[in-house]
Amino acid sequence: MSEFEGKVVVITGAGGGLGKAHALEFARRGAKVVVNDLGGSVDGSGEGDMADKVVAQIKAAGGEAIANKASVSDREGAKSIVTDAIDAYGTIDILVNNAGILRDKSFKNMTLDEWDLVISVHLNGTAYVTHAAWPIMYEKNYGRIVFTSSGSGIWGNFGQSNYGAAKMGMLGLMNVLALEGASHNIKTNCLAPGAATRMTSNLPGRDTFDPDEPPAERAPSLVTPAVIYMCSEEAPTGKVFQAASGNFSTAAMYANDGARLGEDASFETFLENLETITDMDKAEDGVARRQRQRAQRSS
């Protein structure tokens, strides 16, 4: 029997692309799935029945699922996603924050409304849904949470300052929740995916394709194994997994020991020690380093 048999899984933005692939796989493994999707266009406008279609597909295959069409960027809407899970299935075990939109422009041409909207959906929306699920997971001493970040946030991508800022913000939220949830068996991780979806079907400089028939080598389902792992019993916490075209890797922030200048610190002494300050040859994972230092101070 699958370890996900009977687990209640909430997936936002699951009407197509990555979210749909995740929903279908969790359902195939016996999970009860809440399929959230506003059903609108890639830029966040409009609404539709995409969630209903995914639910119908899951049920046709013998699975169990319900639809929710609320916007994650609306506080009450975000809360309703979790409420629907509770009303239908009694709890929530796993939350995959996947919903997102694009409003790509270079920073000098971007309006602040375009900035606010993307931040609201990606970062605030992720926080709103997670905030609704967190007390339930905390009380039951069990939870698995995935944030969908992006290489645009971790490494940068031209024309995506709003999107990149939101996606990098998820790493900061993950780092904190990984610490706060540790004592209650809540594991929080980030996914940085790459796949052929509606959001990537017409990006400048890339080959266009039909999002309903993505190239096999870039199928969203080839990202899903990383999500399944992050939601498993053996899941780590506070990790960033990159996944695209069946290729998987880990990304991390590293820090070195640097130079301790103390009371002699000045611009001049900074320059004198610049090589030591910038030398990354012996750098280590920044999160692990902070945890080690915290443990040393408390011992």
N, C-alpha and C positions, 0 to 999 in steps of 0.2 A: 504494500500500500504506500502511496506517495505521502511524504511528510506534510504536504499541503492539503491533504484530504480534509475537508470541513473547515479549513481556515477561511476567514473573511478578509478579502482583499479589496481595497479601494484603489482605483487607478484613475487619475484625472487626465483629461485630454485623450481618452481612450477610444474615440470614435474612428480613428484611422492611424496609419503610420505606426510609430513605436508603441504608443499606448495600446492600440488594438492588438499588436503582436504580443505584448505582455499579457493582456487580458485573455486572449485565446489560449496561451500556454498555461497560465495559472488555472484556467477552467479545465483544461485537458488533464491537469494533475489533481483535479478534484476540489479545487477551491471554489468558494462562493464569491462571485465578483460583482462589485458595484462599478458599473461603467459610466463614468462621468464624461460628458462632452457637451459644450454649448452648441456645437454643430455649425459654427460660423465659418467664415473664410480665414485664411492664414493671417490676415491683419487684425482679426478679432471682431469683425463686423458681422452682423446677421446671426441667424440661428437655424438649426435644422434637426434632422432625425438620425444623425450618424450613430448616436449612442443606442438608439432602438435597434438599428440594423446589426450592431455587434452583439447585442443581447439576443436577438433572434438567431444569430449564427451560433452562439454558445448553446442556446437551448436546443437547437436543431441537432447538435452533436451530443445531446444528453446532459449538458452541464446546467449550472444554476447561476443566474445573473439577473440584476435589475439595472435600470437606467436612471441616471440623474443628469439634468440638463442645466444645472446652475453654473454661474460664472465663479471661478475661484477668486477673482479679484473683488468680489462683493462679499463682505464679511458674513452676512446672513446666508448668502448663497453657498459660501464655503462651508459654513457650519451645517447646512442642510445635507451636504454630501455625506458627512459622518452620521448625522441623524438618521438618514435613510438606511445606512448600513445597520445601525442599532435597531431601528424599527423592523427591518426585514430579517436580520440574522442574529440580533442580540449583542453583538460586539464588533470590534475591529481588531484584527491581528496584524495586518500589513497595509502600509500606505505607500503607494508609488506616485510621487508628484511628477507628473509628466506634462501637464497643460502648458501651452506657450503660444506666443504670437511673434510676428516679426514686423518691424517698422524700420527697415534699414535705410540709413542715409549717413553721409559723412557728418561729423560732429558740427561743422560750421553751417551745414544746411538743415540740421535737425531742429525741429521746434521742441519747446519744452513739454508740450502736450504729448508729442511722440515719445519723448523721454519718459514722462510719467506713466504713460499707458503700458509700456513694455516692462518697466520696473514693477508696476502694480500687478500685472498678470504673473510674471515669472517669480519675482522675489516675494512680494507681499502675498500673492495667491498661495505660494508654497507655504509661507508662514501661517496664513489663515487656516488652511486645511489641517496642517500639522498641529496647530494650537488647539483645534477642536478634538483631534484624535489623542493628543498627548495625555490628558488626565486619565483616559480610559486605559491606555497602555500602562501608565504609571501605577494605577491601582491594581491591575491584574499581573504586574511584574512580567510583562511580555509585550514586545513590539518590534517590528522591523519597518524602518522608514528609508525610502530612497528619494534623494533629490536629483533631478535631472539638470546637471550642469552642462558645460560645453567647452570645447577647445577654444572657442571665441572668448570665453572668460579667462581660462587658464593661460592661454598663450597669446590671445588677441587676434582680431580679424578686422580688416579695413571695413568701415561703414557700419559697424555694429557696436558702437559705444554704449548704447542703452542696453542692448542684449548682453554684451560682454560684462558690463557692470553688474547686472542682475545675476548672471551665471556665476561670477566670481563671488558674489555675496552669499551664494548658497554654500560655498566652502567654509566661509566664516560661521554661518549658522550651524552647519554640520559639526564643525570642531567643538562648538559649545554644547550642542545637544548630545554629542558622543560622550562628553564628560558628565552632563547632567543626568543622562539616562543609564549610565553604566551600572549603578547600584540596583536598578530595576529591570535589568535584562532588556533594555531598549537599545537596539543597534541602529545607528544612523550612518548612512554612506551616500556617496555621490557617484552618479553615472555621467560620463562624458562621451556621448554616443556620436556615431556618424552613420547615416543611412539615407536611402532614397525615400523621401517622404514628401508630403505636400509642401512643407516648409522649405525643402531644398530643391524642388522641381524646377524652379525658374530663377535660381540665383545667378547673378552676373558672372560670366567667366566659366560657367559650368555647363555641361551637356544637359539639355532639357529632356524630360521623360514624362510618361504618363504615371502619376502617383498611384493609380489603381493597378498598374502593372509595372512595378519597379524592377530595375535590372536585378537578376537573380543574385549577382555577386554583391549587391548593396542592399539586400532585403532587410527590412526592420527586424525580422525574426532572428537574424544573425547577431543582433545586439542583446536579445532577451536572455541568453544564458547567464550573462553577468548579473542581470536583475534577479533572476531566480536564486543565484548564489547569495546575493546581498540580503535576500529575504529568507534564507534557510536557517536551520537551527545552528549551523556552524558559522554563521555570518560573522565577519569581523565588525569593527566599528571605527568610524572616523577615517575611512579610506576612500580614495578616488580611483575608480576603474574606468579606463578608456576602452571603448568597444566599437568596432566597425568592421564590416565584411568578414566576420568570423575571426578577427584579430583582437586580442585582448592584452591590455597592459595596465600598469599602475602608475599614477602620477602623484608627486608629493612635493611639498615645499621643504627646501633644505636651508640650514643655517650653519655658519662656522662659529668658532670661539671668538674670533676677532681680536681686538687689542684693548687692554684695560688701561686707559690713560689717567683715570682718576682726576685728582685736582690739577694735574698738568694739562688737562684737555684744552686745546685751542685749535684754531684753524691750522696753525703751523704744525703742531704735533700730530694732528689728524693726517696731514699730508705726509709727514715723516713715516707714519705707520700705515699708509694706504695699501701697501702690498699685503700686509698681514690682515688688514680689514677686509680686503676683497678676495683673498686666497680661499678657494672653495675645495681644495684638494682633500681636506679632512672633514668636510661638512657632513652633517647627519640630518636625518629626518627632523624637521623643525618641531612637529607636534610631539614626537617621541622624546626629543631633547628637552622640551619644556616639562614634560611629565617626569622625566628622570631628575631634572633639577628640583622640581617641586617635591619629589619624594625624598631627595637628599636634604632639603631644608627642613622637612618635617620629621626626619629621623634623629 
